[in-house]
Amino acid sequence: MQQIYCPTSGYFTDRTLKALREILDNEPSLQLFAVELSLDGMPEFHNRFRGNDRSFQKAMETYDALAKLQQEDPRLRIHAISTATAENLEEVRQLTMFLFDRCPAMDHHNLALIRGDRKNPSLQGPQLTAYRCLYEDLHQIWASREHGRFGAIVEPMLQWAKVRVAEEQRQVIPCRAGILSTVVYANGDVSVCETHPPLGNLRQQSFREIWYSTEAENLRRSIANKACYCTNEVFMWPSIVFQPAQLARAIVQTRVWKKPSPNTPGTPSRPALAPQKQ
C-alpha cells in the first residue's frame, strides 16, 4: 500500500503521533499518508455536536503536532473533512475560512454528504443547491494549496457525482464496488462496500472463500443491476477513475481543466447559508 488516507477526530494527539511515526519510519515505500481531521463546524457547534467541550481544541492541538511532524517528513499531509447536514452549512463555511488562516500546513478541506445510520435519526441532509454552492466556495478558497495535490483533479468529479446521485436517487456512475474495492472491518468482517452487510469473517473463512462465494457473486450482480446507490466517495473514486468512459464523462461534466481563481479567505463568493432541510 503506497497511499493511506485516515480520518480522525484528532482527540488523542500523543497516540496519533506515536502511530504515525511508527508507520513513517518503517514504511519507506509509502508515498503519502493523509490525516483527515473530522470537524463539524466552528468550536461551539463542533463541541456541542460531538458532546465534548474540548473536542475542537484537541483537534487543533493534534494539527499543531502534525504540522511539526510534516516538517520532518513531507509524505505526511494534513486535511480536514466535514460532513454536511441540514444544520451546519454556514458553520462549515466559517470553519473553512478559519482553517485556511489558522492551519497553513493544511492543504485540503473535503466536504461530504451525510449518509448511512446516524445517532440522531431526525438529522437530515442539506439542500443540494446550497451544498453545491458551499463546495464551490471551498474549492475556490483552497485553490492556492491544491496545486500538485494527489486527487485534486478527481475531487470535482466526485462532488458532481455525489450531488447527481442524491438528486436522482440512483447510480449515476455504474458502481464497481466488489470488483475494484472491498471493505475489511477491524473485527474481520468482509463486505463489498459499507452499504451492504458483511458476507463473512476472516476468522472463519479465507478472503478468497468470501470474495468468490455465491453470496458475493449475487451481490455483485445486484450492484451491476443498479439495485442500490450511495454517495460514498471511497467507492465512487475507483468507479470513476478506472472506467474510461465514465472518467471522460465526468471530466466533461465538471470541466476540470478550468481552474478556480483563488478566493481571499473571509470573502465568500455567496451570501451566508442559513440551515435548510431537504
Contacts in CASP RR format, 6 or more apart in sequence:
PFRMAT RR
TARGET T0000
AUTHOR 0000-0000-0000
METHOD contacts of the structure
MODEL  1
MQQIYCPTSGYFTDRTLKALREILDNEPSLQLFAVELSLDGMPEFHNRFR
GNDRSFQKAMETYDALAKLQQEDPRLRIHAISTATAENLEEVRQLTMFLF
DRCPAMDHHNLALIRGDRKNPSLQGPQLTAYRCLYEDLHQIWASREHGRF
GAIVEPMLQWAKVRVAEEQRQVIPCRAGILSTVVYANGDVSVCETHPPLG
NLRQQSFREIWYSTEAENLRRSIANKACYCTNEVFMWPSIVFQPAQLARA
IVQTRVWKKPSPNTPGTPSRPALAPQKQ
1 30 0 8 1.000
2 29 0 8 1.000
2 30 0 8 1.000
2 31 0 8 1.000
2 32 0 8 1.000
3 30 0 8 1.000
3 31 0 8 1.000
3 32 0 8 1.000
3 33 0 8 1.000
3 34 0 8 1.000
3 150 0 8 1.000
4 23 0 8 1.000
4 30 0 8 1.000
4 32 0 8 1.000
4 33 0 8 1.000
4 34 0 8 1.000
5 34 0 8 1.000
5 36 0 8 1.000
5 79 0 8 1.000
6 33 0 8 1.000
6 34 0 8 1.000
6 35 0 8 1.000
6 36 0 8 1.000
7 36 0 8 1.000
7 38 0 8 1.000
7 81 0 8 1.000
8 16 0 8 1.000
8 35 0 8 1.000
8 36 0 8 1.000
8 37 0 8 1.000
8 38 0 8 1.000
8 62 0 8 1.000
9 37 0 8 1.000
9 38 0 8 1.000
9 50 0 8 1.000
9 55 0 8 1.000
9 58 0 8 1.000
9 59 0 8 1.000
10 16 0 8 1.000
10 37 0 8 1.000
10 38 0 8 1.000
10 58 0 8 1.000
10 59 0 8 1.000
10 62 0 8 1.000
11 52 0 8 1.000
11 54 0 8 1.000
11 55 0 8 1.000
11 58 0 8 1.000
11 59 0 8 1.000
11 62 0 8 1.000
12 58 0 8 1.000
12 62 0 8 1.000
13 58 0 8 1.000
13 61 0 8 1.000
13 62 0 8 1.000
13 65 0 8 1.000
16 35 0 8 1.000
16 62 0 8 1.000
16 65 0 8 1.000
16 66 0 8 1.000
17 65 0 8 1.000
17 66 0 8 1.000
17 69 0 8 1.000
20 33 0 8 1.000
20 35 0 8 1.000
20 66 0 8 1.000
20 69 0 8 1.000
20 76 0 8 1.000
21 69 0 8 1.000
23 30 0 8 1.000
23 33 0 8 1.000
24 30 0 8 1.000
24 33 0 8 1.000
24 69 0 8 1.000
24 73 0 8 1.000
24 75 0 8 1.000
24 76 0 8 1.000
30 75 0 8 1.000
31 75 0 8 1.000
32 75 0 8 1.000
32 77 0 8 1.000
32 150 0 8 1.000
33 75 0 8 1.000
33 76 0 8 1.000
33 77 0 8 1.000
34 77 0 8 1.000
34 78 0 8 1.000
34 79 0 8 1.000
34 108 0 8 1.000
35 66 0 8 1.000
35 76 0 8 1.000
35 77 0 8 1.000
35 78 0 8 1.000
35 79 0 8 1.000
36 79 0 8 1.000
36 80 0 8 1.000
36 81 0 8 1.000
36 110 0 8 1.000
37 59 0 8 1.000
37 62 0 8 1.000
37 63 0 8 1.000
37 78 0 8 1.000
37 79 0 8 1.000
37 80 0 8 1.000
37 81 0 8 1.000
38 80 0 8 1.000
38 81 0 8 1.000
38 82 0 8 1.000
38 83 0 8 1.000
39 46 0 8 1.000
39 56 0 8 1.000
39 59 0 8 1.000
39 80 0 8 1.000
39 81 0 8 1.000
39 82 0 8 1.000
39 95 0 8 1.000
39 99 0 8 1.000
40 46 0 8 1.000
40 49 0 8 1.000
40 50 0 8 1.000
40 82 0 8 1.000
40 83 0 8 1.000
40 88 0 8 1.000
40 91 0 8 1.000
40 92 0 8 1.000
41 49 0 8 1.000
41 82 0 8 1.000
41 88 0 8 1.000
41 91 0 8 1.000
41 92 0 8 1.000
41 94 0 8 1.000
41 95 0 8 1.000
42 56 0 8 1.000
42 91 0 8 1.000
42 94 0 8 1.000
42 95 0 8 1.000
42 98 0 8 1.000
43 56 0 8 1.000
43 57 0 8 1.000
45 88 0 8 1.000
45 91 0 8 1.000
46 55 0 8 1.000
46 56 0 8 1.000
46 59 0 8 1.000
46 91 0 8 1.000
46 95 0 8 1.000
47 53 0 8 1.000
47 54 0 8 1.000
47 55 0 8 1.000
47 56 0 8 1.000
49 88 0 8 1.000
60 102 0 8 1.000
63 78 0 8 1.000
63 103 0 8 1.000
63 105 0 8 1.000
63 106 0 8 1.000
66 76 0 8 1.000
66 78 0 8 1.000
66 105 0 8 1.000
67 78 0 8 1.000
67 103 0 8 1.000
67 104 0 8 1.000
67 105 0 8 1.000
69 76 0 8 1.000
70 76 0 8 1.000
70 77 0 8 1.000
70 78 0 8 1.000
70 105 0 8 1.000
77 107 0 8 1.000
77 108 0 8 1.000
77 149 0 8 1.000
78 103 0 8 1.000
78 105 0 8 1.000
78 106 0 8 1.000
78 107 0 8 1.000
79 106 0 8 1.000
79 107 0 8 1.000
79 108 0 8 1.000
79 109 0 8 1.000
79 110 0 8 1.000
80 95 0 8 1.000
80 96 0 8 1.000
80 99 0 8 1.000
80 103 0 8 1.000
80 106 0 8 1.000
80 108 0 8 1.000
80 109 0 8 1.000
80 110 0 8 1.000
81 109 0 8 1.000
81 110 0 8 1.000
81 111 0 8 1.000
81 112 0 8 1.000
82 88 0 8 1.000
82 92 0 8 1.000
82 95 0 8 1.000
82 96 0 8 1.000
82 109 0 8 1.000
82 110 0 8 1.000
82 111 0 8 1.000
82 112 0 8 1.000
83 112 0 8 1.000
83 113 0 8 1.000
83 114 0 8 1.000
84 92 0 8 1.000
84 111 0 8 1.000
84 112 0 8 1.000
84 113 0 8 1.000
84 114 0 8 1.000
84 125 0 8 1.000
84 126 0 8 1.000
84 131 0 8 1.000
84 134 0 8 1.000
85 114 0 8 1.000
85 123 0 8 1.000
85 124 0 8 1.000
85 125 0 8 1.000
85 126 0 8 1.000
86 123 0 8 1.000
86 124 0 8 1.000
86 125 0 8 1.000
86 126 0 8 1.000
86 127 0 8 1.000
86 275 0 8 1.000
86 276 0 8 1.000
86 277 0 8 1.000
86 278 0 8 1.000
87 123 0 8 1.000
87 275 0 8 1.000
88 275 0 8 1.000
89 126 0 8 1.000
89 130 0 8 1.000
89 131 0 8 1.000
89 134 0 8 1.000
89 273 0 8 1.000
89 275 0 8 1.000
89 276 0 8 1.000
90 272 0 8 1.000
90 273 0 8 1.000
90 274 0 8 1.000
90 275 0 8 1.000
92 111 0 8 1.000
92 134 0 8 1.000
92 138 0 8 1.000
93 134 0 8 1.000
93 137 0 8 1.000
93 268 0 8 1.000
93 272 0 8 1.000
93 273 0 8 1.000
96 109 0 8 1.000
96 137 0 8 1.000
96 138 0 8 1.000
96 141 0 8 1.000
96 142 0 8 1.000
97 141 0 8 1.000
97 265 0 8 1.000
97 266 0 8 1.000
97 268 0 8 1.000
99 106 0 8 1.000
99 109 0 8 1.000
100 106 0 8 1.000
100 109 0 8 1.000
100 141 0 8 1.000
100 142 0 8 1.000
100 265 0 8 1.000
101 265 0 8 1.000
106 145 0 8 1.000
107 142 0 8 1.000
107 145 0 8 1.000
107 146 0 8 1.000
107 149 0 8 1.000
108 142 0 8 1.000
108 145 0 8 1.000
108 146 0 8 1.000
108 149 0 8 1.000
108 152 0 8 1.000
109 138 0 8 1.000
109 141 0 8 1.000
109 142 0 8 1.000
110 155 0 8 1.000
111 131 0 8 1.000
111 134 0 8 1.000
111 135 0 8 1.000
111 138 0 8 1.000
111 159 0 8 1.000
112 231 0 8 1.000
112 233 0 8 1.000
113 125 0 8 1.000
113 126 0 8 1.000
113 131 0 8 1.000
113 162 0 8 1.000
113 166 0 8 1.000
113 231 0 8 1.000
114 123 0 8 1.000
114 124 0 8 1.000
114 125 0 8 1.000
114 126 0 8 1.000
115 230 0 8 1.000
115 231 0 8 1.000
115 232 0 8 1.000
116 195 0 8 1.000
124 277 0 8 1.000
124 278 0 8 1.000
125 277 0 8 1.000
125 278 0 8 1.000
126 134 0 8 1.000
126 276 0 8 1.000
126 278 0 8 1.000
127 276 0 8 1.000
127 277 0 8 1.000
127 278 0 8 1.000
128 163 0 8 1.000
128 166 0 8 1.000
128 167 0 8 1.000
128 278 0 8 1.000
130 273 0 8 1.000
130 276 0 8 1.000
131 163 0 8 1.000
132 159 0 8 1.000
132 163 0 8 1.000
133 270 0 8 1.000
133 273 0 8 1.000
134 273 0 8 1.000
135 159 0 8 1.000
136 260 0 8 1.000
136 269 0 8 1.000
137 263 0 8 1.000
137 268 0 8 1.000
137 269 0 8 1.000
137 270 0 8 1.000
139 155 0 8 1.000
139 156 0 8 1.000
139 260 0 8 1.000
140 260 0 8 1.000
140 261 0 8 1.000
140 262 0 8 1.000
140 263 0 8 1.000
140 269 0 8 1.000
141 262 0 8 1.000
141 263 0 8 1.000
141 265 0 8 1.000
141 268 0 8 1.000
143 259 0 8 1.000
143 260 0 8 1.000
143 261 0 8 1.000
143 262 0 8 1.000
143 263 0 8 1.000
144 262 0 8 1.000
146 152 0 8 1.000
153 256 0 8 1.000
154 237 0 8 1.000
154 240 0 8 1.000
154 241 0 8 1.000
156 254 0 8 1.000
156 256 0 8 1.000
157 240 0 8 1.000
157 247 0 8 1.000
157 250 0 8 1.000
157 251 0 8 1.000
157 253 0 8 1.000
157 254 0 8 1.000
157 256 0 8 1.000
158 233 0 8 1.000
158 236 0 8 1.000
158 237 0 8 1.000
158 240 0 8 1.000
159 254 0 8 1.000
160 250 0 8 1.000
160 253 0 8 1.000
160 254 0 8 1.000
161 172 0 8 1.000
161 173 0 8 1.000
161 236 0 8 1.000
161 240 0 8 1.000
161 250 0 8 1.000
162 231 0 8 1.000
162 233 0 8 1.000
162 236 0 8 1.000
164 172 0 8 1.000
165 171 0 8 1.000
165 172 0 8 1.000
165 229 0 8 1.000
165 230 0 8 1.000
165 231 0 8 1.000
166 231 0 8 1.000
169 229 0 8 1.000
170 226 0 8 1.000
170 229 0 8 1.000
171 226 0 8 1.000
171 228 0 8 1.000
171 229 0 8 1.000
172 229 0 8 1.000
173 236 0 8 1.000
173 239 0 8 1.000
173 240 0 8 1.000
173 243 0 8 1.000
173 246 0 8 1.000
173 250 0 8 1.000
174 224 0 8 1.000
174 226 0 8 1.000
174 239 0 8 1.000
174 243 0 8 1.000
174 246 0 8 1.000
175 193 0 8 1.000
175 223 0 8 1.000
175 226 0 8 1.000
175 228 0 8 1.000
175 229 0 8 1.000
175 230 0 8 1.000
175 235 0 8 1.000
175 236 0 8 1.000
175 239 0 8 1.000
176 235 0 8 1.000
176 238 0 8 1.000
176 239 0 8 1.000
176 242 0 8 1.000
176 243 0 8 1.000
177 192 0 8 1.000
177 193 0 8 1.000
177 195 0 8 1.000
177 223 0 8 1.000
177 235 0 8 1.000
177 239 0 8 1.000
178 192 0 8 1.000
178 193 0 8 1.000
178 216 0 8 1.000
178 219 0 8 1.000
178 220 0 8 1.000
178 223 0 8 1.000
179 220 0 8 1.000
180 238 0 8 1.000
180 239 0 8 1.000
180 242 0 8 1.000
181 192 0 8 1.000
181 193 0 8 1.000
181 234 0 8 1.000
181 235 0 8 1.000
181 238 0 8 1.000
182 190 0 8 1.000
182 191 0 8 1.000
182 192 0 8 1.000
182 193 0 8 1.000
182 211 0 8 1.000
183 190 0 8 1.000
183 191 0 8 1.000
183 192 0 8 1.000
183 193 0 8 1.000
183 194 0 8 1.000
184 190 0 8 1.000
184 202 0 8 1.000
184 207 0 8 1.000
185 191 0 8 1.000
185 198 0 8 1.000
187 201 0 8 1.000
188 201 0 8 1.000
188 202 0 8 1.000
188 203 0 8 1.000
189 198 0 8 1.000
189 200 0 8 1.000
189 201 0 8 1.000
189 202 0 8 1.000
190 198 0 8 1.000
190 199 0 8 1.000
190 200 0 8 1.000
190 201 0 8 1.000
190 202 0 8 1.000
190 207 0 8 1.000
190 210 0 8 1.000
190 211 0 8 1.000
191 197 0 8 1.000
191 198 0 8 1.000
191 199 0 8 1.000
192 199 0 8 1.000
192 216 0 8 1.000
192 219 0 8 1.000
192 220 0 8 1.000
192 223 0 8 1.000
193 223 0 8 1.000
193 230 0 8 1.000
193 232 0 8 1.000
193 234 0 8 1.000
193 235 0 8 1.000
194 230 0 8 1.000
194 232 0 8 1.000
194 234 0 8 1.000
194 235 0 8 1.000
195 228 0 8 1.000
195 230 0 8 1.000
195 232 0 8 1.000
196 219 0 8 1.000
196 228 0 8 1.000
199 210 0 8 1.000
199 213 0 8 1.000
199 215 0 8 1.000
199 216 0 8 1.000
199 219 0 8 1.000
200 210 0 8 1.000
200 213 0 8 1.000
202 210 0 8 1.000
210 216 0 8 1.000
222 228 0 8 1.000
239 246 0 8 1.000
240 246 0 8 1.000
240 247 0 8 1.000
240 250 0 8 1.000
241 247 0 8 1.000
251 257 0 8 1.000
263 269 0 8 1.000
END
